[in-house]
Amino acid sequence: MSLITWNDSFSVGVKTIDQQHAGLFAIVNELHAAMMKGHAQSVVGPLLDKLVKYTPQHFAYEERMMDATCTRASLPITPTTPISPGR
């Protein structure tokens, strides 16, 4: 049983990014499944390695997509926008 299931409510409307986000869900679910079977210790290291490699690639891709399709000024949150606790 999955801990979290990807569905369209998580979609950002960009197929490649949605696929990458669904991949992150799969990693979380893989860890959850291992924990439920008592095997978490043997999979935590490899899953964290996967996340460490995947995360910078994912964010770099998102940034390239944003740079290609909009200006930073058109984004609702800019790199200098303080993020409030409710956001």
Phi and psi in radians as a Rosetta constraint file:
Dihedral C 1 N 2 CA 2 C 2 CIRCULARHARMONIC -1.313 0.35
Dihedral N 2 CA 2 C 2 N 3 CIRCULARHARMONIC 2.550 0.35
Dihedral C 2 N 3 CA 3 C 3 CIRCULARHARMONIC -1.343 0.35
Dihedral N 3 CA 3 C 3 N 4 CIRCULARHARMONIC -0.716 0.35
Dihedral C 3 N 4 CA 4 C 4 CIRCULARHARMONIC -2.440 0.35
Dihedral N 4 CA 4 C 4 N 5 CIRCULARHARMONIC 2.321 0.35
Dihedral C 4 N 5 CA 5 C 5 CIRCULARHARMONIC -1.965 0.35
Dihedral N 5 CA 5 C 5 N 6 CIRCULARHARMONIC 2.252 0.35
Dihedral C 5 N 6 CA 6 C 6 CIRCULARHARMONIC -1.155 0.35
Dihedral N 6 CA 6 C 6 N 7 CIRCULARHARMONIC 2.380 0.35
Dihedral C 6 N 7 CA 7 C 7 CIRCULARHARMONIC -2.599 0.35
Dihedral N 7 CA 7 C 7 N 8 CIRCULARHARMONIC 3.027 0.35
Dihedral C 7 N 8 CA 8 C 8 CIRCULARHARMONIC -1.091 0.35
Dihedral N 8 CA 8 C 8 N 9 CIRCULARHARMONIC -0.314 0.35
Dihedral C 8 N 9 CA 9 C 9 CIRCULARHARMONIC -1.179 0.35
Dihedral N 9 CA 9 C 9 N 10 CIRCULARHARMONIC -0.318 0.35
Dihedral C 9 N 10 CA 10 C 10 CIRCULARHARMONIC -1.598 0.35
Dihedral N 10 CA 10 C 10 N 11 CIRCULARHARMONIC -0.131 0.35
Dihedral C 10 N 11 CA 11 C 11 CIRCULARHARMONIC -1.119 0.35
Dihedral N 11 CA 11 C 11 N 12 CIRCULARHARMONIC 2.435 0.35
Dihedral C 11 N 12 CA 12 C 12 CIRCULARHARMONIC -1.762 0.35
Dihedral N 12 CA 12 C 12 N 13 CIRCULARHARMONIC 0.004 0.35
Dihedral C 12 N 13 CA 13 C 13 CIRCULARHARMONIC 1.495 0.35
Dihedral N 13 CA 13 C 13 N 14 CIRCULARHARMONIC 0.136 0.35
Dihedral C 13 N 14 CA 14 C 14 CIRCULARHARMONIC -2.104 0.35
Dihedral N 14 CA 14 C 14 N 15 CIRCULARHARMONIC 1.978 0.35
Dihedral C 14 N 15 CA 15 C 15 CIRCULARHARMONIC -0.930 0.35
Dihedral N 15 CA 15 C 15 N 16 CIRCULARHARMONIC -0.825 0.35
Dihedral C 15 N 16 CA 16 C 16 CIRCULARHARMONIC -1.139 0.35
Dihedral N 16 CA 16 C 16 N 17 CIRCULARHARMONIC -0.674 0.35
Dihedral C 16 N 17 CA 17 C 17 CIRCULARHARMONIC -1.243 0.35
Dihedral N 17 CA 17 C 17 N 18 CIRCULARHARMONIC -0.703 0.35
Dihedral C 17 N 18 CA 18 C 18 CIRCULARHARMONIC -1.038 0.35
Dihedral N 18 CA 18 C 18 N 19 CIRCULARHARMONIC -0.699 0.35
Dihedral C 18 N 19 CA 19 C 19 CIRCULARHARMONIC -1.126 0.35
Dihedral N 19 CA 19 C 19 N 20 CIRCULARHARMONIC -0.690 0.35
Dihedral C 19 N 20 CA 20 C 20 CIRCULARHARMONIC -1.156 0.35
Dihedral N 20 CA 20 C 20 N 21 CIRCULARHARMONIC -0.732 0.35
Dihedral C 20 N 21 CA 21 C 21 CIRCULARHARMONIC -1.116 0.35
Dihedral N 21 CA 21 C 21 N 22 CIRCULARHARMONIC -0.701 0.35
Dihedral C 21 N 22 CA 22 C 22 CIRCULARHARMONIC -1.087 0.35
Dihedral N 22 CA 22 C 22 N 23 CIRCULARHARMONIC -0.606 0.35
Dihedral C 22 N 23 CA 23 C 23 CIRCULARHARMONIC -1.110 0.35
Dihedral N 23 CA 23 C 23 N 24 CIRCULARHARMONIC -0.651 0.35
Dihedral C 23 N 24 CA 24 C 24 CIRCULARHARMONIC -1.143 0.35
Dihedral N 24 CA 24 C 24 N 25 CIRCULARHARMONIC -0.692 0.35
Dihedral C 24 N 25 CA 25 C 25 CIRCULARHARMONIC -1.037 0.35
Dihedral N 25 CA 25 C 25 N 26 CIRCULARHARMONIC -0.707 0.35
Dihedral C 25 N 26 CA 26 C 26 CIRCULARHARMONIC -1.094 0.35
Dihedral N 26 CA 26 C 26 N 27 CIRCULARHARMONIC -0.670 0.35
Dihedral C 26 N 27 CA 27 C 27 CIRCULARHARMONIC -1.137 0.35
Dihedral N 27 CA 27 C 27 N 28 CIRCULARHARMONIC -0.769 0.35
Dihedral C 27 N 28 CA 28 C 28 CIRCULARHARMONIC -1.047 0.35
Dihedral N 28 CA 28 C 28 N 29 CIRCULARHARMONIC -0.778 0.35
Dihedral C 28 N 29 CA 29 C 29 CIRCULARHARMONIC -1.159 0.35
Dihedral N 29 CA 29 C 29 N 30 CIRCULARHARMONIC -0.592 0.35
Dihedral C 29 N 30 CA 30 C 30 CIRCULARHARMONIC -1.123 0.35
Dihedral N 30 CA 30 C 30 N 31 CIRCULARHARMONIC -0.758 0.35
Dihedral C 30 N 31 CA 31 C 31 CIRCULARHARMONIC -1.126 0.35
Dihedral N 31 CA 31 C 31 N 32 CIRCULARHARMONIC -0.754 0.35
Dihedral C 31 N 32 CA 32 C 32 CIRCULARHARMONIC -1.054 0.35
Dihedral N 32 CA 32 C 32 N 33 CIRCULARHARMONIC -0.789 0.35
Dihedral C 32 N 33 CA 33 C 33 CIRCULARHARMONIC -1.061 0.35
Dihedral N 33 CA 33 C 33 N 34 CIRCULARHARMONIC -0.733 0.35
Dihedral C 33 N 34 CA 34 C 34 CIRCULARHARMONIC -1.137 0.35
Dihedral N 34 CA 34 C 34 N 35 CIRCULARHARMONIC -0.694 0.35
Dihedral C 34 N 35 CA 35 C 35 CIRCULARHARMONIC -1.098 0.35
Dihedral N 35 CA 35 C 35 N 36 CIRCULARHARMONIC -0.734 0.35
Dihedral C 35 N 36 CA 36 C 36 CIRCULARHARMONIC -1.123 0.35
Dihedral N 36 CA 36 C 36 N 37 CIRCULARHARMONIC -0.474 0.35
Dihedral C 36 N 37 CA 37 C 37 CIRCULARHARMONIC -1.630 0.35
Dihedral N 37 CA 37 C 37 N 38 CIRCULARHARMONIC -0.003 0.35
Dihedral C 37 N 38 CA 38 C 38 CIRCULARHARMONIC 1.361 0.35
Dihedral N 38 CA 38 C 38 N 39 CIRCULARHARMONIC 0.366 0.35
Dihedral C 38 N 39 CA 39 C 39 CIRCULARHARMONIC -1.941 0.35
Dihedral N 39 CA 39 C 39 N 40 CIRCULARHARMONIC 0.249 0.35
Dihedral C 39 N 40 CA 40 C 40 CIRCULARHARMONIC -0.979 0.35
Dihedral N 40 CA 40 C 40 N 41 CIRCULARHARMONIC -0.723 0.35
Dihedral C 40 N 41 CA 41 C 41 CIRCULARHARMONIC -1.034 0.35
Dihedral N 41 CA 41 C 41 N 42 CIRCULARHARMONIC -0.611 0.35
Dihedral C 41 N 42 CA 42 C 42 CIRCULARHARMONIC -1.405 0.35
Dihedral N 42 CA 42 C 42 N 43 CIRCULARHARMONIC -0.294 0.35
Dihedral C 42 N 43 CA 43 C 43 CIRCULARHARMONIC -1.924 0.35
Dihedral N 43 CA 43 C 43 N 44 CIRCULARHARMONIC -0.239 0.35
Dihedral C 43 N 44 CA 44 C 44 CIRCULARHARMONIC -1.029 0.35
Dihedral N 44 CA 44 C 44 N 45 CIRCULARHARMONIC -0.844 0.35
Dihedral C 44 N 45 CA 45 C 45 CIRCULARHARMONIC -1.003 0.35
Dihedral N 45 CA 45 C 45 N 46 CIRCULARHARMONIC -0.966 0.35
Dihedral C 45 N 46 CA 46 C 46 CIRCULARHARMONIC -1.070 0.35
Dihedral N 46 CA 46 C 46 N 47 CIRCULARHARMONIC -0.640 0.35
Dihedral C 46 N 47 CA 47 C 47 CIRCULARHARMONIC -1.215 0.35
Dihedral N 47 CA 47 C 47 N 48 CIRCULARHARMONIC -0.678 0.35
Dihedral C 47 N 48 CA 48 C 48 CIRCULARHARMONIC -1.147 0.35
Dihedral N 48 CA 48 C 48 N 49 CIRCULARHARMONIC -0.682 0.35
Dihedral C 48 N 49 CA 49 C 49 CIRCULARHARMONIC -1.027 0.35
Dihedral N 49 CA 49 C 49 N 50 CIRCULARHARMONIC -0.754 0.35
Dihedral C 49 N 50 CA 50 C 50 CIRCULARHARMONIC -1.071 0.35
Dihedral N 50 CA 50 C 50 N 51 CIRCULARHARMONIC -0.773 0.35
Dihedral C 50 N 51 CA 51 C 51 CIRCULARHARMONIC -1.147 0.35
Dihedral N 51 CA 51 C 51 N 52 CIRCULARHARMONIC -0.718 0.35
Dihedral C 51 N 52 CA 52 C 52 CIRCULARHARMONIC -1.081 0.35
Dihedral N 52 CA 52 C 52 N 53 CIRCULARHARMONIC -0.662 0.35
Dihedral C 52 N 53 CA 53 C 53 CIRCULARHARMONIC -1.342 0.35
Dihedral N 53 CA 53 C 53 N 54 CIRCULARHARMONIC -0.662 0.35
Dihedral C 53 N 54 CA 54 C 54 CIRCULARHARMONIC -1.346 0.35
Dihedral N 54 CA 54 C 54 N 55 CIRCULARHARMONIC -0.707 0.35
Dihedral C 54 N 55 CA 55 C 55 CIRCULARHARMONIC -1.035 0.35
Dihedral N 55 CA 55 C 55 N 56 CIRCULARHARMONIC -0.886 0.35
Dihedral C 55 N 56 CA 56 C 56 CIRCULARHARMONIC -1.071 0.35
Dihedral N 56 CA 56 C 56 N 57 CIRCULARHARMONIC -0.639 0.35
Dihedral C 56 N 57 CA 57 C 57 CIRCULARHARMONIC -1.114 0.35
Dihedral N 57 CA 57 C 57 N 58 CIRCULARHARMONIC -0.762 0.35
Dihedral C 57 N 58 CA 58 C 58 CIRCULARHARMONIC -1.100 0.35
Dihedral N 58 CA 58 C 58 N 59 CIRCULARHARMONIC -0.869 0.35
Dihedral C 58 N 59 CA 59 C 59 CIRCULARHARMONIC -1.174 0.35
Dihedral N 59 CA 59 C 59 N 60 CIRCULARHARMONIC -0.611 0.35
Dihedral C 59 N 60 CA 60 C 60 CIRCULARHARMONIC -1.105 0.35
Dihedral N 60 CA 60 C 60 N 61 CIRCULARHARMONIC -0.706 0.35
Dihedral C 60 N 61 CA 61 C 61 CIRCULARHARMONIC -1.105 0.35
Dihedral N 61 CA 61 C 61 N 62 CIRCULARHARMONIC -0.803 0.35
Dihedral C 61 N 62 CA 62 C 62 CIRCULARHARMONIC -1.051 0.35
Dihedral N 62 CA 62 C 62 N 63 CIRCULARHARMONIC -0.726 0.35
Dihedral C 62 N 63 CA 63 C 63 CIRCULARHARMONIC -1.136 0.35
Dihedral N 63 CA 63 C 63 N 64 CIRCULARHARMONIC -0.705 0.35
Dihedral C 63 N 64 CA 64 C 64 CIRCULARHARMONIC -1.096 0.35
Dihedral N 64 CA 64 C 64 N 65 CIRCULARHARMONIC -0.712 0.35
Dihedral C 64 N 65 CA 65 C 65 CIRCULARHARMONIC -1.092 0.35
Dihedral N 65 CA 65 C 65 N 66 CIRCULARHARMONIC -0.777 0.35
Dihedral C 65 N 66 CA 66 C 66 CIRCULARHARMONIC -1.126 0.35
Dihedral N 66 CA 66 C 66 N 67 CIRCULARHARMONIC -0.756 0.35
Dihedral C 66 N 67 CA 67 C 67 CIRCULARHARMONIC -1.079 0.35
Dihedral N 67 CA 67 C 67 N 68 CIRCULARHARMONIC -0.603 0.35
Dihedral C 67 N 68 CA 68 C 68 CIRCULARHARMONIC -1.373 0.35
Dihedral N 68 CA 68 C 68 N 69 CIRCULARHARMONIC -0.401 0.35
Dihedral C 68 N 69 CA 69 C 69 CIRCULARHARMONIC -2.003 0.35
Dihedral N 69 CA 69 C 69 N 70 CIRCULARHARMONIC -0.250 0.35
Dihedral C 69 N 70 CA 70 C 70 CIRCULARHARMONIC -2.742 0.35
Dihedral N 70 CA 70 C 70 N 71 CIRCULARHARMONIC 2.929 0.35
Dihedral C 70 N 71 CA 71 C 71 CIRCULARHARMONIC -1.649 0.35
Dihedral N 71 CA 71 C 71 N 72 CIRCULARHARMONIC 2.704 0.35
Dihedral C 71 N 72 CA 72 C 72 CIRCULARHARMONIC -1.017 0.35
Dihedral N 72 CA 72 C 72 N 73 CIRCULARHARMONIC -0.610 0.35
Dihedral C 72 N 73 CA 73 C 73 CIRCULARHARMONIC -1.118 0.35
Dihedral N 73 CA 73 C 73 N 74 CIRCULARHARMONIC -0.417 0.35
Dihedral C 73 N 74 CA 74 C 74 CIRCULARHARMONIC -1.502 0.35
Dihedral N 74 CA 74 C 74 N 75 CIRCULARHARMONIC -0.107 0.35
Dihedral C 74 N 75 CA 75 C 75 CIRCULARHARMONIC -1.394 0.35
Dihedral N 75 CA 75 C 75 N 76 CIRCULARHARMONIC 2.545 0.35
Dihedral C 75 N 76 CA 76 C 76 CIRCULARHARMONIC -1.181 0.35
Dihedral N 76 CA 76 C 76 N 77 CIRCULARHARMONIC -0.464 0.35
Dihedral C 76 N 77 CA 77 C 77 CIRCULARHARMONIC -2.229 0.35
Dihedral N 77 CA 77 C 77 N 78 CIRCULARHARMONIC 2.208 0.35
Dihedral C 77 N 78 CA 78 C 78 CIRCULARHARMONIC -1.804 0.35
Dihedral N 78 CA 78 C 78 N 79 CIRCULARHARMONIC 2.911 0.35
Dihedral C 78 N 79 CA 79 C 79 CIRCULARHARMONIC -1.010 0.35
Dihedral N 79 CA 79 C 79 N 80 CIRCULARHARMONIC -0.385 0.35
Dihedral C 79 N 80 CA 80 C 80 CIRCULARHARMONIC -1.727 0.35
Dihedral N 80 CA 80 C 80 N 81 CIRCULARHARMONIC -0.025 0.35
Dihedral C 80 N 81 CA 81 C 81 CIRCULARHARMONIC -1.283 0.35
Dihedral N 81 CA 81 C 81 N 82 CIRCULARHARMONIC 2.134 0.35
Dihedral C 81 N 82 CA 82 C 82 CIRCULARHARMONIC -1.156 0.35
Dihedral N 82 CA 82 C 82 N 83 CIRCULARHARMONIC 2.443 0.35
Dihedral C 82 N 83 CA 83 C 83 CIRCULARHARMONIC -1.720 0.35
Dihedral N 83 CA 83 C 83 N 84 CIRCULARHARMONIC 2.128 0.35
Dihedral C 83 N 84 CA 84 C 84 CIRCULARHARMONIC -1.443 0.35
Dihedral N 84 CA 84 C 84 N 85 CIRCULARHARMONIC 2.785 0.35
Dihedral C 84 N 85 CA 85 C 85 CIRCULARHARMONIC -0.989 0.35
Dihedral N 85 CA 85 C 85 N 86 CIRCULARHARMONIC -0.494 0.35
Dihedral C 85 N 86 CA 86 C 86 CIRCULARHARMONIC -1.467 0.35
Dihedral N 86 CA 86 C 86 N 87 CIRCULARHARMONIC 0.056 0.35
